[in-house]
Amino acid sequence: MAVDLFLRNLRIKTVRAIVDHITETIPVPGEGLWEPLSLDYTKCLASLLRYRPHTEHLDEEDWENLISFCLASISPQENEGSQLSIRSGYRSVPEDQDASDSRSTPSRIAIAPTSVSRERHGGNRNVIEEVVTCIQLLTTIPNPPLQTTAQSILHGLSEFVESSVAGNAHQLAFNSINAVVTKVMFDQSELVRSVLLGLVPVIRRLWATKLQTLKEELIATLMLSMIILVDTARKDPSESLAHDIEALASTLHSEYVKRPEKEILQIDETTLYHNEACRSRPVHGPCLGTARSEHNWTVLWLIAELLKLSDGIHTRIKSESVREGSNKRQRFSSEIQDVFRDSVSATGTRRIYALQLIPFLESEVDIETKESFFKQLILNISDGNDVVSSWTMVALTR
């Protein structure tokens, strides 16, 4: 109450004293006074940090101590009986531990599935949300001291979003991840590469979320991940990478085609470019400033780029196998060819989706294939569905 009342009048010396008091009073999650004080104290921290002048005036040592406190508060307890096995997807958790407090010291250990550990990981969800809010506020100031802390922040937040149930805190966590990655991508490229590649399965799991704010942050993370995926595909193409890329594209595709027709990209939500501007980009773009238009257009762009990457990797692997005289079984179908086939033979949203992808993908097919496809596609213009006719003309224009 005191912090809320005097927030704008506090001197930085008082702010530091309050931060020190909180971090020294409840230094270890689940121990000492954590149970009765953690919710009010983390709310107090969040209130302090929401007032930007206080956050920006923290010196580097105070900032790093506060980040360490917050990361410890969202991290699963590190002990011999509570380790996450990446291979098995299981975490050892206390058998008699209360679901609302996962950080108390276990007396008996049992193996539990990941889904159970996710429920117990966060303890009090309100406390966790306040702590993640603090991390988000600390990492989004203009010049945070990230060069020495980026690794612990990215690993801590990655572990959090991987092992906890999706909620509002995930949106804040991904916002922080995006902010940190953007600031250190060129200085700590290998760290960013490993973190973003590790987050791809997490994004696939969370993509079905109904929280639109979370989905927007996932898209931002995917946009950053595309830089890494393109570079990795160029340097080290492999079947496993192609599989991961195809699985991600499939997740985005499945969610998109399941939407009602009115929730996918609409023709009146796009901007058609003049011919001279279309040589290096699709013939249409989103209406900037319109959230739904930007979201849907970006999802289609991501799917198209992922399909191109996948096909490119398979082509390189095939050419290398031919050079080496390998008898490895080759892939006969192409995801891009499937899109072109669906644009003339599929029905409903799936057909519209395929037509919407063609302006992104037409440069990937040879002229002979394009010519025969052109003749089939013209028939779509007379289709009884106005939406199909409109998107057909956009595809043909490209």
N, C-alpha and C positions, 0 to 999 in steps of 0.2 A: 504493500500500500504506500509505503514511504517513497519507494522508487518511482512508482507511477505518478505520485503527486508532485514530486520535486524533479522529475526527469530532466527537464530543460534547464534547470538551475544548478545541476550538479557540476562541480569542477572535476577535471580529469583525475585529480588526486583522490577525490572521493570515489569516483568510478573504479579506480584501481583497488581501493580499499575494499569495496563491495565485492569485486571479482575475487580478490584474494581470500576474503572471508568465506565466500561460497565454495571455492575450490579446495580450501583447507578444511572446511567443516564436513563436506561429503566427498572426500577424495577418491573413495573406492566404491563403485556401484554395488549395492546389496549389503554393504557393511556399515556398521556404526549408525549414524543418524540418517542414512540414505532413505530408509522407509518412510519416516514421518516428514522429512524436509525436501526430498528431491523434487516433487511437483512444484511447490511454491518457489523453490530456489532456482529451478531451471526456467520457470516463467519470469522470474526476476531478471535473470541473465538475458533472456530474449527481449524483454522490455528495454533494458539498457542498450542492447545492440541494435534495436530497431531505430533508435535515434542516431542517425549516421555520424554526426560529429563525435559522439563518444567512441564509436567503433574505429573511426579514422584516426583518432588521437591516441589509440593504444600503441605503445612502442612495440618493437619486434619481439622482445622477450615476453611481454604480457600476452601478445597475440598468439605466440607459439604455445605458451602454457595453457591458454584457454582452448586452443584447438586440441591439444593433447588431452585435456580434461573431457572435452566433448566426444572425441573418438573413443576414449576409454568407456564412456557412458553408453555407447551404442554397440560396443564390441562384446561378443560372447565371452564368457569367463574362460580364461586360458588356464587349463589344468590338465592333468594326465587323463582324467576321465571325460573331458569335454573337448574333443578334437573333431573337426569336420574332415571326413574322408572324401576327397574329391572323386576318387574312383568309384566308391560304393554309393555315394550320395547319402550316407548315414552320419549322424552325430551322436556321440554318447551324451545322454542327459540324465539328470537325477530322476530316479523312479518315483520318489516321494516328494518331488519338488512341486510347489504350487504354481499353477499356470500363470498367475499374475506377477510372479517374481522369479525370473529365471536366473538371477545372479546370486542367490544364497548358496552357501557352500554345501555341495551335495554330500550326503552320508552314504547313499547307496547308488551305484551306477548301473544303468541298463542301456542296451542299444535300442534306439528308437528311430523310426523313419524320419527323413528330412522334413516332411509335412508337420510332424509333431514338434521338431526342433524350431521350425519357423514360428509356431504359435508361442513357444516359450522364449524364443530368442530375445524379444524386445522388452519383456517385463511389462511395466506400465506403459501402455501405448501413448498416453498423454505426455508422459515424461520424455519418451523417445522423440515424439514429434517436436517438443520444445527444444530438445538438444539438437536435432537435425536442423531446426530453424536457426539456431545459433551458428551452426557450421555454415549454412547457406549465407547468413548475414556477414560472417567473417570472410568468406571466400569471394564475395562479390563486391567488396570495396575496390576502389580504383587500383591501388598498388599493394596487395597483400604480399608478405614475404614467403613466396611459395617455393622458391628454388630448393630450400632445405626440407620443406614439409610436404611437397607434392606427393611423394611416394606413400607416406603414411596416410595422407588424406584420401588418395585415390584407392588404395588397398582397403582402407577402413570402410569407405562408402560402398565399394564394390561388394565387400563381404556382407554389408548390411542389406543391400538391395537383393542380393542373391539368397539370403537365408531368412528373410522376414516376409510376412504377409503384406501384399500390396496395400497401400493406403496413401493418405495425403503426404506422409513423410517421404514416400518414394519420389514424389514430384520435386520436393525440396532437395533430396539427395541427388537426383539426376541433374537438377539445375546447378548444384555445386560441382558435380563431376564435369559438366560442360564448361563451367567457368574456369576451373583449374586446367582442364585439357587445353582450352583455347589459349591460356596464358603460358603454358610450358611445352606445347606441342613441338616447337622447333628447338628447344633447349634440351629436352629430355624425351626424345622421340621413341627410344626403345621402351621406356616406361609407359608412355601413352599407347604404343602399339600393343603391348601385352595386356594392358587394362581394357582397351576397347575391344580387342579380339575376345577376351574373356567375358565381356558383357553381352556379346551377340546372343548366346543362349538365354540370358536373362531377359533381354528385350523381346525375344520370341515368346517367352513365357508370359510376359506382362502385356503383350500387344493387344490382347482381348479386353483390356481394362475398359470400364465405363467412365473412368475419370478423364475427361478431355484435357485437363491441364497436365496430367501425367503423360498422356499420349503426345502432347506437343513437345514435352521435354525428351521423350523417346525419339521423336523425329529429329530433334536437334542433335542428339547423340548419334543417330544413324548417319546424319549428314557428315559429322566429324569422322565416323567410322569408315565412310566410303573412301576418304583419303587414304586411310590405312589399308583397306582391302585392295584398292587399286595398286598401291605400292607393293603389297605383299604378293599379289597375283603376278606382278611384273618380275619381282626378285626371286620368288620361291613358289611357283605354281605347283599345286599338288592335288591329288584326288580328294583328300580330306578337306582342303580349303574349298574346293569346288562344291563338295557336299554341304559344307556349312553355309555357303553363299546360296545354294539352291534351296536349302531348308528355310533360310530367312526370307527369300523371295516367295516361297510357297506360303509362309505364314502371312505375309503382307497381302498376297493374292487372295488367299482363302477368306480373310477378314473383309476384304474390299468387295468381293463378289456376293458375299452374304448380306450386304447392306440392302435396304430398300432402294429402289431406283432413284427416289428423290434425294437420297443422302450421298450419292456418288457425284462426281464432277458433272456439272450442268453446262450446256453450251453457252448459256448467257452469263456464266461465271468465269468466262475466259476472255482473254484479249487476243485478237488475231493480229499478227504482225504483218507489216508490208513485206513484199516479196524480197526486196534487197536485204532485209534484216534476218532472213530465215536460212541463210546459207550454212551457218554454224550452230543453229539451234532449232527446236521444233517450231512449227508454224503458229503455234498458239502458246500462251502463258497464262498464269493466274492473274486475277484482278487483285493487284497489290492493295493491302489494307483490308481485304475481305478474308477473315480467318478460315472459313470453310473452303473457299476457293484455293487459298494457299496450301492448306492441309492436303486436300485431295490431289491437287496437281503435283505436289511434292511426293506423295505416296506413289503415284504413277511413275514419276521420274526415278524414284529409288528402285522400284521393281524393274524398270527397263534397264537401269545401270547394272543391277545385280545379274539380270539375264545375260547382258553383254559380257560381263566378267566371267560368268560360268562358262559360256560358249568359248570365250577366248582361252580360258585355262584348258578346256578339253581339246581344243584345236592344237595348242602347244604340246600337250601330253601326247596326242596322237602323232604329231610330226616327229617328236623325239623317239617314240616307240618304233616308227617306221625306220628312222635313221639307225636305231640300235638293233633292228631286226627282231623286235619283241613280238611274241605271240599273244600278248595281253588282249583280252576281249575289248573291242571298241564299242562306244555308245552309238546307236543308230539314229536316235531321234534328237531333235533340238527343241529346247523350250521356246525359242523364238519362232521356229516353224509352227509349233503348236498354237502360238498366238495368232499367226496369220491364218491358220486353218480355222480357228474358232471365230474369226471375224466374219467368215462367210457361212459357217455351218452350225455354230452354236446358237443358243436361244437365250432370251432374257438378258439379265445383267451380265452374264458371262460374255455374250456377244458384244455388248456395248463396251465392256472393259477391254476386250481385245482391240476394238476399233480405236479406243482412246490411246492404246499403247503404240499403235502403228506409227504415228508421227515421231515417236522416240526411237523406233527400231528399224525404219525402212532402209536406213543406210547400211544395215547389217546383212541384207540379202542381195544376191547377185542379180544382174539385169534380166536373165532368162526367167528366173523365178518371179521377179517383179512384174514382168510383162504378162505372164499367164494369170497371176494374181489380180492384176489391174482389170482384166476382162471380167473376172468373177465379181470383183468388188463393185463394178459399175451397176450391177443388178441390184445392189443394196439401196441405191438411190430411190428406186420405185417401191421400196418396202413400205408397208402400211404404217409402220411405227415411225413417227417423225423424228424421234431421238436417234434411231438407227440411221435414218437418211442424213441427218445433220452431221453426225460423227463420221459417216462414210465420206461426205464431201470434205470434211477437215482432213481426213486421211489421204484422199485423192489429191487435195491441194498440195500437200507436202510432196 
